[in-house]
Amino acid sequence: MTEGTKEQIDVCAAAELPAGTMKLIEAPDGAKIGVFNCGGELYAIEDRCSHDDGPLAEGEFDAGACTVECPRHGSLFDLTSGRPKTLPAYQPVQTYPVMIEDDTVKLEVS
């Protein structure tokens, strides 16, 4: 792949990710990514807290607020932007474009 090339990967059937649920997947490069459904809107972030590399997607998911809380130290992350809302994390985490094509949830990775 050349710099800037985007690859689409299949996550699951759209029916397997209803509102209020999350699915953890592994990208082709080995990175883990959490795909979240906040009231019908899909968001994807890397499964790595920017504070101490903890398993972010394993934390408590609040679909109403569209946030996930790191299970290690409690930093709250905005799923729409990847930005932390509370300390101790202060750096954002990577986000990924998500779409539904032919009833399949797809993720764009580079």
MMTF fields as JSON, N, C-alpha, C and O atoms, coordinates in Angstrom:
{
  "mmtfVersion": "1.0.0",
  "mmtfProducer": "UNKNOWN",
  "numBonds": 439,
  "numAtoms": 440,
  "numGroups": 110,
  "numChains": 1,
  "numModels": 1,
  "chainsPerModel": [1],
  "groupsPerChain": [110],
  "chainIdList": ["A"],
  "bondAtomList": [4, 2, 8, 6, 12, 10, 16, 14, 20, 18, 24, 22, 28, 26, 32, 30, 36, 34, 40, 38, 44, 42, 48, 46, 52, 50, 56, 54, 60, 58, 64, 62, 68, 66, 72, 70, 76, 74, 80, 78, 84, 82, 88, 86, 92, 90, 96, 94, 100, 98, 104, 102, 108, 106, 112, 110, 116, 114, 120, 118, 124, 122, 128, 126, 132, 130, 136, 134, 140, 138, 144, 142, 148, 146, 152, 150, 156, 154, 160, 158, 164, 162, 168, 166, 172, 170, 176, 174, 180, 178, 184, 182, 188, 186, 192, 190, 196, 194, 200, 198, 204, 202, 208, 206, 212, 210, 216, 214, 220, 218, 224, 222, 228, 226, 232, 230, 236, 234, 240, 238, 244, 242, 248, 246, 252, 250, 256, 254, 260, 258, 264, 262, 268, 266, 272, 270, 276, 274, 280, 278, 284, 282, 288, 286, 292, 290, 296, 294, 300, 298, 304, 302, 308, 306, 312, 310, 316, 314, 320, 318, 324, 322, 328, 326, 332, 330, 336, 334, 340, 338, 344, 342, 348, 346, 352, 350, 356, 354, 360, 358, 364, 362, 368, 366, 372, 370, 376, 374, 380, 378, 384, 382, 388, 386, 392, 390, 396, 394, 400, 398, 404, 402, 408, 406, 412, 410, 416, 414, 420, 418, 424, 422, 428, 426, 432, 430, 436, 434],
  "bondOrderList": [1, 1, 1, 1, 1, 1, 1, 1, 1, 1, 1, 1, 1, 1, 1, 1, 1, 1, 1, 1, 1, 1, 1, 1, 1, 1, 1, 1, 1, 1, 1, 1, 1, 1, 1, 1, 1, 1, 1, 1, 1, 1, 1, 1, 1, 1, 1, 1, 1, 1, 1, 1, 1, 1, 1, 1, 1, 1, 1, 1, 1, 1, 1, 1, 1, 1, 1, 1, 1, 1, 1, 1, 1, 1, 1, 1, 1, 1, 1, 1, 1, 1, 1, 1, 1, 1, 1, 1, 1, 1, 1, 1, 1, 1, 1, 1, 1, 1, 1, 1, 1, 1, 1, 1, 1, 1, 1, 1, 1],
  "groupList": [{"groupName": "MET", "atomNameList": ["N", "CA", "C", "O"], "elementList": ["N", "C", "C", "O"], "formalChargeList": [0, 0, 0, 0], "bondAtomList": [1, 0, 2, 1, 3, 2], "bondOrderList": [1, 1, 2], "singleLetterCode": "M", "chemCompType": "L-PEPTIDE LINKING"}, {"groupName": "THR", "atomNameList": ["N", "CA", "C", "O"], "elementList": ["N", "C", "C", "O"], "formalChargeList": [0, 0, 0, 0], "bondAtomList": [1, 0, 2, 1, 3, 2], "bondOrderList": [1, 1, 2], "singleLetterCode": "T", "chemCompType": "L-PEPTIDE LINKING"}, {"groupName": "GLU", "atomNameList": ["N", "CA", "C", "O"], "elementList": ["N", "C", "C", "O"], "formalChargeList": [0, 0, 0, 0], "bondAtomList": [1, 0, 2, 1, 3, 2], "bondOrderList": [1, 1, 2], "singleLetterCode": "E", "chemCompType": "L-PEPTIDE LINKING"}, {"groupName": "GLY", "atomNameList": ["N", "CA", "C", "O"], "elementList": ["N", "C", "C", "O"], "formalChargeList": [0, 0, 0, 0], "bondAtomList": [1, 0, 2, 1, 3, 2], "bondOrderList": [1, 1, 2], "singleLetterCode": "G", "chemCompType": "PEPTIDE LINKING"}, {"groupName": "LYS", "atomNameList": ["N", "CA", "C", "O"], "elementList": ["N", "C", "C", "O"], "formalChargeList": [0, 0, 0, 0], "bondAtomList": [1, 0, 2, 1, 3, 2], "bondOrderList": [1, 1, 2], "singleLetterCode": "K", "chemCompType": "L-PEPTIDE LINKING"}, {"groupName": "GLN", "atomNameList": ["N", "CA", "C", "O"], "elementList": ["N", "C", "C", "O"], "formalChargeList": [0, 0, 0, 0], "bondAtomList": [1, 0, 2, 1, 3, 2], "bondOrderList": [1, 1, 2], "singleLetterCode": "Q", "chemCompType": "L-PEPTIDE LINKING"}, {"groupName": "ILE", "atomNameList": ["N", "CA", "C", "O"], "elementList": ["N", "C", "C", "O"], "formalChargeList": [0, 0, 0, 0], "bondAtomList": [1, 0, 2, 1, 3, 2], "bondOrderList": [1, 1, 2], "singleLetterCode": "I", "chemCompType": "L-PEPTIDE LINKING"}, {"groupName": "ASP", "atomNameList": ["N", "CA", "C", "O"], "elementList": ["N", "C", "C", "O"], "formalChargeList": [0, 0, 0, 0], "bondAtomList": [1, 0, 2, 1, 3, 2], "bondOrderList": [1, 1, 2], "singleLetterCode": "D", "chemCompType": "L-PEPTIDE LINKING"}, {"groupName": "VAL", "atomNameList": ["N", "CA", "C", "O"], "elementList": ["N", "C", "C", "O"], "formalChargeList": [0, 0, 0, 0], "bondAtomList": [1, 0, 2, 1, 3, 2], "bondOrderList": [1, 1, 2], "singleLetterCode": "V", "chemCompType": "L-PEPTIDE LINKING"}, {"groupName": "CYS", "atomNameList": ["N", "CA", "C", "O"], "elementList": ["N", "C", "C", "O"], "formalChargeList": [0, 0, 0, 0], "bondAtomList": [1, 0, 2, 1, 3, 2], "bondOrderList": [1, 1, 2], "singleLetterCode": "C", "chemCompType": "L-PEPTIDE LINKING"}, {"groupName": "ALA", "atomNameList": ["N", "CA", "C", "O"], "elementList": ["N", "C", "C", "O"], "formalChargeList": [0, 0, 0, 0], "bondAtomList": [1, 0, 2, 1, 3, 2], "bondOrderList": [1, 1, 2], "singleLetterCode": "A", "chemCompType": "L-PEPTIDE LINKING"}, {"groupName": "LEU", "atomNameList": ["N", "CA", "C", "O"], "elementList": ["N", "C", "C", "O"], "formalChargeList": [0, 0, 0, 0], "bondAtomList": [1, 0, 2, 1, 3, 2], "bondOrderList": [1, 1, 2], "singleLetterCode": "L", "chemCompType": "L-PEPTIDE LINKING"}, {"groupName": "PRO", "atomNameList": ["N", "CA", "C", "O"], "elementList": ["N", "C", "C", "O"], "formalChargeList": [0, 0, 0, 0], "bondAtomList": [1, 0, 2, 1, 3, 2], "bondOrderList": [1, 1, 2], "singleLetterCode": "P", "chemCompType": "L-PEPTIDE LINKING"}, {"groupName": "PHE", "atomNameList": ["N", "CA", "C", "O"], "elementList": ["N", "C", "C", "O"], "formalChargeList": [0, 0, 0, 0], "bondAtomList": [1, 0, 2, 1, 3, 2], "bondOrderList": [1, 1, 2], "singleLetterCode": "F", "chemCompType": "L-PEPTIDE LINKING"}, {"groupName": "ASN", "atomNameList": ["N", "CA", "C", "O"], "elementList": ["N", "C", "C", "O"], "formalChargeList": [0, 0, 0, 0], "bondAtomList": [1, 0, 2, 1, 3, 2], "bondOrderList": [1, 1, 2], "singleLetterCode": "N", "chemCompType": "L-PEPTIDE LINKING"}, {"groupName": "TYR", "atomNameList": ["N", "CA", "C", "O"], "elementList": ["N", "C", "C", "O"], "formalChargeList": [0, 0, 0, 0], "bondAtomList": [1, 0, 2, 1, 3, 2], "bondOrderList": [1, 1, 2], "singleLetterCode": "Y", "chemCompType": "L-PEPTIDE LINKING"}, {"groupName": "ARG", "atomNameList": ["N", "CA", "C", "O"], "elementList": ["N", "C", "C", "O"], "formalChargeList": [0, 0, 0, 0], "bondAtomList": [1, 0, 2, 1, 3, 2], "bondOrderList": [1, 1, 2], "singleLetterCode": "R", "chemCompType": "L-PEPTIDE LINKING"}, {"groupName": "SER", "atomNameList": ["N", "CA", "C", "O"], "elementList": ["N", "C", "C", "O"], "formalChargeList": [0, 0, 0, 0], "bondAtomList": [1, 0, 2, 1, 3, 2], "bondOrderList": [1, 1, 2], "singleLetterCode": "S", "chemCompType": "L-PEPTIDE LINKING"}, {"groupName": "HIS", "atomNameList": ["N", "CA", "C", "O"], "elementList": ["N", "C", "C", "O"], "formalChargeList": [0, 0, 0, 0], "bondAtomList": [1, 0, 2, 1, 3, 2], "bondOrderList": [1, 1, 2], "singleLetterCode": "H", "chemCompType": "L-PEPTIDE LINKING"}],
  "groupTypeList": [0, 1, 2, 3, 1, 4, 2, 5, 6, 7, 8, 9, 10, 10, 10, 2, 11, 12, 10, 3, 1, 0, 4, 11, 6, 2, 10, 12, 7, 3, 10, 4, 6, 3, 8, 13, 14, 9, 3, 3, 2, 11, 15, 10, 6, 2, 7, 16, 9, 17, 18, 7, 7, 3, 12, 11, 10, 2, 3, 2, 13, 7, 10, 3, 10, 9, 1, 8, 2, 9, 12, 16, 18, 3, 17, 11, 13, 7, 11, 1, 17, 3, 16, 12, 4, 1, 11, 12, 10, 15, 5, 12, 8, 5, 1, 15, 12, 8, 0, 6, 2, 7, 7, 1, 8, 4, 11, 2, 8, 17],
  "groupIdList": [1, 2, 3, 4, 5, 6, 7, 8, 9, 10, 11, 12, 13, 14, 15, 16, 17, 18, 19, 20, 21, 22, 23, 24, 25, 26, 27, 28, 29, 30, 31, 32, 33, 34, 35, 36, 37, 38, 39, 40, 41, 42, 43, 44, 45, 46, 47, 48, 49, 50, 51, 52, 53, 54, 55, 56, 57, 58, 59, 60, 61, 62, 63, 64, 65, 66, 67, 68, 69, 70, 71, 72, 73, 74, 75, 76, 77, 78, 79, 80, 81, 82, 83, 84, 85, 86, 87, 88, 89, 90, 91, 92, 93, 94, 95, 96, 97, 98, 99, 100, 101, 102, 103, 104, 105, 106, 107, 108, 109, 110],
  "secStructList": [7, 7, 6, 6, 7, 7, 3, 3, 3, 3, 3, 3, 3, 4, 4, 4, 1, 7, 6, 6, 7, 3, 3, 3, 3, 3, 7, 6, 6, 1, 7, 3, 3, 3, 3, 3, 3, 3, 6, 6, 3, 3, 3, 3, 3, 3, 1, 7, 7, 6, 6, 6, 7, 7, 7, 4, 4, 4, 1, 3, 3, 3, 6, 6, 6, 6, 3, 3, 3, 7, 6, 6, 6, 7, 7, 3, 3, 3, 6, 6, 6, 7, 7, 5, 1, 1, 1, 1, 7, 7, 1, 7, 7, 7, 3, 3, 7, 3, 3, 3, 3, 6, 6, 3, 3, 3, 3, 3, 3, 7],
  "xCoordList": [0.827, 0.0, 0.869, 1.924, 0.42, 1.144, 0.584, -0.512, 1.355, 0.926, -0.423, -0.626, -1.357, -2.661, -3.674, -4.832, -3.274, -4.219, -5.13, -4.665, -6.408, -7.389, -7.889, -8.088, -8.087, -8.604, -9.897, -9.972, -10.908, -12.151, -12.149, -11.825, -12.518, -12.642, -14.058, -14.686, -14.554, -15.877, -15.794, -14.871, -16.78, -16.853, -17.832, -17.48, -19.074, -20.122, -21.363, -21.391, -22.376, -23.666, -24.246, -24.083, -24.916, -25.48, -26.398, -26.438, -27.132, -28.058, -27.331, -27.941, -26.036, -25.256, -24.724, -24.076, -24.994, -24.513, -25.66, -25.629, -26.674, -27.815, -27.422, -26.35, -28.289, -28.049, -27.696, -28.313, -26.681, -26.264, -25.269, -24.964, -24.754, -23.799, -22.446, -22.306, -21.444, -20.073, -19.507, -19.849, -18.637, -17.937, -16.461, -16.084, -15.626, -14.183, -13.643, -13.924, -12.866, -12.313, -10.8, -10.248, -10.159, -8.727, -8.512, -8.977, -7.806, -7.499, -6.415, -5.736, -6.254, -5.221, -3.807, -2.971, -3.54, -2.213, -2.073, -1.03, -3.131, -3.094, -3.662, -3.833, -3.959, -4.534, -5.949, -6.711, -6.296, -7.66, -8.465, -7.98, -9.705, -10.584, -11.958, -12.505, -12.511, -13.866, -14.835, -14.635, -15.9, -16.934, -18.192, -18.681, -18.713, -19.814, -21.033, -20.9, -22.226, -23.47, -24.136, -24.685, -24.085, -24.706, -26.029, -26.061, -27.11, -28.427, -28.556, -29.258, -27.897, -27.99, -26.824, -26.662, -26.004, -24.8, -23.617, -23.461, -22.791, -21.655, -20.354, -20.093, -19.539, -18.251, -17.217, -17.547, -15.986, -14.911, -13.689, -13.289, -13.1, -11.884, -10.9, -11.277, -9.642, -8.639, -8.866, -9.293, -8.576, -8.76, -7.492, -6.833, -7.166, -5.951, -6.127, -6.223, -6.168, -6.259, -4.971, -3.883, -5.081, -3.9, -3.134, -2.025, -3.715, -3.029, -2.019, -0.874, -2.427, -1.486, -1.648, -1.283, -2.196, -2.366, -3.318, -3.24, -4.204, -5.183, -6.195, -6.306, -6.946, -7.94, -9.219, -10.194, -9.201, -10.273, -11.655, -12.611, -11.783, -13.091, -13.721, -14.915, -12.932, -13.473, -14.13, -14.723, -14.029, -14.598, -16.097, -16.716, -16.67, -18.118, -18.518, -17.991, -19.461, -19.953, -21.289, -22.231, -21.368, -22.615, -23.133, -22.667, -24.107, -24.637, -25.352, -25.333, -25.984, -26.696, -25.748, -26.032, -24.634, -23.647, -22.616, -21.841, -22.606, -21.655, -20.218, -19.358, -19.993, -18.674, -18.301, -19.158, -17.002, -16.504, -15.497, -14.723, -15.524, -14.654, -13.544, -13.813, -12.318, -11.19, -11.322, -11.493, -11.243, -11.415, -10.248, -10.39, -9.109, -7.954, -7.992, -7.886, -8.142, -8.064, -9.245, -9.249, -10.245, -11.486, -11.571, -12.55, -10.593, -10.719, -11.909, -12.097, -12.691, -13.888, -13.555, -13.043, -13.845, -13.542, -14.818, -15.758, -14.835, -15.925, -15.743, -14.734, -16.709, -16.594, -16.696, -16.211, -17.308, -17.471, -16.174, -15.993, -15.259, -14.025, -12.751, -11.666, -12.878, -11.711, -11.041, -10.024, -11.598, -10.984, -11.389, -12.534, -10.438, -10.786, -11.601, -11.368, -12.563, -13.401, -12.964, -13.303, -12.197, -11.725, -10.273, -9.792, -9.601, -8.232, -8.275, -9.332, -7.183, -5.832, -5.441, -4.406, -6.226, -5.88, -6.085, -7.028, -5.185, -5.343, -5.099, -5.347, -4.617, -4.401, -5.56, -6.036, -6.018, -7.088, -6.571, -5.367, -7.502, -7.172, -7.646, -8.487, -7.102, -7.434, -8.873, -9.362, -9.543, -10.887, -10.828, -9.883, -11.845, -11.9, -13.278, -14.281, -13.346, -14.652, -15.372, -14.767, -16.667, -17.5, -18.667, -19.209, -19.054, -20.202, -20.924, -20.392, -22.137, -22.885, -23.103, -23.665, -22.651, -22.836, -23.392, -22.833, -24.493, -25.1, -25.352, -25.071, -25.883, -26.192, -24.979, -25.121, -23.786, -22.561, -21.895, -21.711, -21.53, -20.772, -19.338, -18.719, -18.811, -17.437, -16.662, -17.221, -15.363, -14.474, -13.369, -12.85, -13.008, -11.929, -10.649, -10.583, -9.646, -8.353, -7.284, -7.489, -6.129, -5.062, -3.92, -2.928],
  "yCoordList": [-1.189, 0.0, 1.249, 1.291, 2.233, 3.498, 4.412, 4.198, 5.423, 6.394, 6.989, 7.382, 7.052, 7.64, 6.676, 7.05, 5.446, 4.472, 3.997, 3.67, 3.962, 3.515, 2.132, 1.823, 1.31, -0.033, -0.17, 0.267, -0.77, -1.036, -2.478, -3.394, -2.666, -4.017, -4.227, -3.297, -5.445, -5.785, -6.0, -6.644, -5.448, -5.611, -6.727, -7.688, -6.592, -7.57, -7.164, -6.109, -8.005, -7.631, -6.507, -6.505, -5.562, -4.421, -4.874, -4.233, -5.961, -6.476, -6.973, -7.088, -7.268, -7.757, -6.633, -6.894, -5.379, -4.236, -3.246, -2.118, -3.683, -2.786, -1.631, -1.646, -0.644, 0.526, 0.081, -0.828, 0.744, 0.454, -0.682, -1.106, -1.185, -2.286, -1.877, -0.837, -2.732, -2.493, -3.802, -4.87, -3.715, -4.897, -4.558, -3.507, -5.456, -5.279, -6.116, -7.311, -5.482, -6.199, -5.976, -5.106, -6.781, -6.614, -6.208, -6.886, -5.102, -4.61, -5.49, -6.236, -5.404, -6.199, -5.977, -6.879, -4.785, -4.509, -4.978, -4.774, -5.614, -6.137, -5.199, -5.595, -3.967, -3.008, -3.429, -3.893, -3.263, -3.549, -2.262, -1.192, -2.381, -1.231, -1.563, -2.634, -0.636, -0.781, -0.05, 1.122, -0.758, -0.157, -0.058, -1.07, 1.146, 1.423, 1.948, 2.695, 1.552, 2.061, 2.936, 2.435, 4.252, 5.234, 5.67, 6.604, 5.008, 5.404, 5.381, 6.216, 4.448, 4.326, 4.943, 4.687, 5.756, 6.318, 5.431, 5.05, 5.11, 4.233, 5.021, 5.932, 4.649, 5.282, 4.203, 3.158, 4.443, 3.487, 4.227, 5.262, 3.667, 4.234, 3.111, 1.948, 3.487, 2.481, 2.004, 2.769, 0.735, 0.124, 0.324, -0.636, 1.602, 1.922, 3.273, 4.3, 3.268, 4.531, 5.307, 4.739, 6.589, 7.42, 7.721, 8.252, 7.387, 7.627, 6.534, 6.835, 5.246, 4.177, 2.926, 1.825, 3.108, 2.007, 0.917, -0.217, 1.238, 0.261, -0.107, 0.578, -1.201, -1.696, -0.857, -1.226, 0.247, 1.247, 0.688, 0.979, -0.103, -0.591, -1.562, -1.85, -2.065, -2.965, -2.203, -2.807, -0.874, -0.055, 0.11, -0.405, 0.841, 1.065, 1.999, 3.103, 1.53, 2.258, 2.897, 2.206, 4.217, 4.948, 5.392, 6.384, 4.642, 4.924, 6.265, 6.926, 6.684, 7.954, 9.146, 10.109, 9.079, 10.159, 9.947, 10.852, 8.76, 8.382, 8.498, 9.128, 7.854, 7.851, 6.429, 5.554, 6.222, 4.982, 5.386, 6.327, 4.65, 4.952, 3.912, 2.711, 4.365, 3.445, 2.675, 3.283, 1.332, 0.55, 0.66, 0.262, 1.186, 1.27, 2.475, 2.316, 3.675, 4.879, 5.828, 6.92, 5.427, 6.18, 7.338, 8.084, 7.521, 8.598, 8.309, 7.183, 9.322, 9.217, 9.771, 10.885, 8.995, 9.411, 9.618, 8.829, 10.694, 11.008, 10.142, 10.261, 9.277, 8.375, 9.102, 8.592, 10.267, 10.989, 11.631, 11.863, 11.923, 12.629, 11.912, 12.207, 10.972, 10.323, 11.135, 10.712, 12.298, 13.173, 12.755, 12.37, 12.835, 12.549, 13.701, 14.869, 13.34, 14.341, 14.548, 15.552, 13.573, 13.664, 13.199, 12.469, 13.631, 13.191, 11.789, 11.38, 11.039, 11.498, 11.579, 12.164, 11.017, 11.11, 12.544, 13.219, 13.001, 14.332, 14.328, 15.334, 13.215, 13.095, 12.31, 11.348, 12.703, 11.937, 10.589, 10.388, 9.677, 8.398, 8.443, 9.265, 7.557, 7.54, 7.097, 6.186, 7.749, 7.349, 6.853, 7.144, 6.102, 5.52, 5.764, 5.681, 6.064, 6.2, 4.847, 3.816, 4.876, 3.675, 3.944, 5.049, 2.918, 3.057, 1.719, 0.679, 1.764, 0.537, 0.462, 1.375, -0.64, -0.898, -2.309, -3.262, -2.443, -3.754, -4.491, -5.685, -3.783, -4.349, -4.884, -5.723, -4.409, -4.798, -3.561, -2.561, -3.636, -2.549, -2.666, -3.727, -1.54, -1.518, -0.409, 0.601, -0.623, 0.302, 0.672, -0.183, 1.952, 2.405, 2.549, 3.327, 1.777, 1.822, 2.162, 1.987, 2.655, 2.972, 1.993, 2.101],
  "zCoordList": [0.0, 0.0, 0.0, 0.632, -0.699, -0.718, 0.359, 0.877, 0.679, 1.682, 1.288, 0.14, 2.265, 2.009, 1.421, 1.23, 1.129, 0.595, 1.719, 2.811, 1.446, 2.435, 2.055, 0.88, 3.069, 2.865, 3.656, 4.805, 3.054, 3.762, 4.228, 3.471, 5.496, 6.019, 6.537, 7.044, 6.408, 6.91, 8.416, 8.915, 9.136, 10.582, 10.917, 11.602, 10.426, 10.693, 9.901, 9.268, 9.944, 9.368, 10.224, 11.444, 9.593, 10.326, 11.458, 12.508, 11.263, 12.273, 13.526, 14.589, 13.409, 14.542, 15.423, 16.437, 15.044, 15.823, 16.061, 15.569, 16.824, 17.075, 17.999, 18.603, 18.101, 18.951, 20.362, 20.918, 20.934, 22.301, 22.436, 23.551, 21.316, 21.377, 20.813, 20.168, 21.075, 20.631, 20.143, 20.651, 19.151, 18.642, 18.559, 18.04, 19.074, 19.024, 17.873, 17.777, 17.0, 15.843, 15.778, 16.451, 14.957, 14.727, 13.282, 12.366, 13.073, 11.728, 11.107, 11.813, 9.79, 9.118, 9.677, 9.616, 10.218, 10.774, 12.219, 12.841, 12.761, 14.119, 15.164, 16.317, 14.788, 15.736, 16.107, 15.259, 17.387, 17.824, 17.765, 18.133, 17.295, 17.094, 17.656, 17.394, 18.433, 18.951, 18.032, 17.712, 17.603, 16.761, 17.617, 18.12, 17.785, 18.708, 17.958, 16.988, 18.415, 17.852, 18.902, 19.883, 18.689, 19.589, 18.971, 18.171, 19.333, 18.841, 17.334, 16.763, 16.68, 15.232, 14.476, 13.283, 15.152, 14.541, 14.919, 16.079, 13.935, 14.173, 14.282, 13.496, 15.281, 15.515, 15.796, 16.358, 15.413, 15.669, 16.202, 15.67, 17.274, 17.853, 18.148, 18.295, 18.228, 18.564, 19.993, 20.857, 20.227, 21.541, 22.37, 22.771, 22.617, 23.359, 24.025, 23.353, 25.326, 26.059, 25.851, 25.944, 25.571, 25.335, 26.628, 26.582, 27.762, 29.037, 29.349, 29.688, 29.24, 29.586, 28.716, 29.126, 27.517, 26.557, 27.037, 26.566, 27.954, 28.445, 27.376, 26.358, 27.605, 26.646, 26.685, 27.338, 25.995, 26.07, 25.746, 26.464, 24.689, 24.262, 25.261, 25.175, 26.203, 27.221, 28.359, 29.253, 28.331, 29.391, 29.253, 28.322, 30.201, 30.207, 29.066, 28.933, 28.248, 27.073, 27.427, 27.815, 27.293, 27.512, 26.15, 25.59, 25.622, 24.286, 24.232, 23.193, 25.327, 25.357, 25.249, 24.536, 25.951, 25.927, 24.819, 24.511, 24.224, 23.169, 23.682, 23.066, 24.853, 25.479, 25.889, 26.01, 26.1, 26.682, 27.759, 27.584, 28.883, 30.013, 30.099, 30.11, 30.159, 30.28, 31.592, 32.649, 31.535, 32.751, 33.739, 34.895, 33.309, 34.213, 35.147, 36.363, 34.595, 35.422, 35.242, 35.81, 34.463, 34.406, 33.434, 33.471, 32.569, 31.578, 30.673, 30.212, 30.431, 29.597, 28.216, 28.101, 27.163, 25.794, 24.992, 25.079, 24.207, 23.293, 22.047, 21.353, 21.762, 20.62, 19.286, 18.276, 19.258, 17.998, 17.533, 16.338, 18.473, 18.123, 18.568, 18.067, 19.508, 20.078, 21.174, 21.725, 21.496, 22.499, 23.912, 24.148, 24.855, 26.251, 26.832, 26.522, 27.684, 28.342, 29.784, 30.41, 30.311, 31.698, 31.773, 30.908, 32.809, 33.091, 33.692, 34.172, 33.688, 33.434, 31.952, 31.635, 31.048, 29.618, 29.142, 29.554, 28.264, 27.674, 26.174, 25.51, 25.625, 24.181, 23.564, 24.165, 22.381, 21.722, 21.214, 21.058, 20.96, 20.339, 18.89, 18.525, 18.078, 16.653, 16.437, 17.106, 15.496, 15.091, 13.655, 12.921, 13.265, 11.918, 11.314, 12.022, 10.015, 9.353, 9.305, 9.015, 9.594, 9.567, 8.632, 8.601, 7.863, 6.975, 6.874, 7.261, 6.349, 6.076, 4.574, 3.969, 3.977, 2.559, 2.404, 2.946, 1.664, 1.433, 2.746, 2.853, 3.744, 5.061, 5.806, 6.695, 5.455, 6.132, 6.709, 6.014, 7.999, 8.613, 8.139, 8.23, 7.622, 7.103, 7.777, 8.204, 7.862, 8.518, 7.553, 6.835, 7.533, 6.656, 7.486, 8.437, 7.096, 7.776, 6.746, 5.545, 7.231, 6.282, 6.413, 5.693]
}
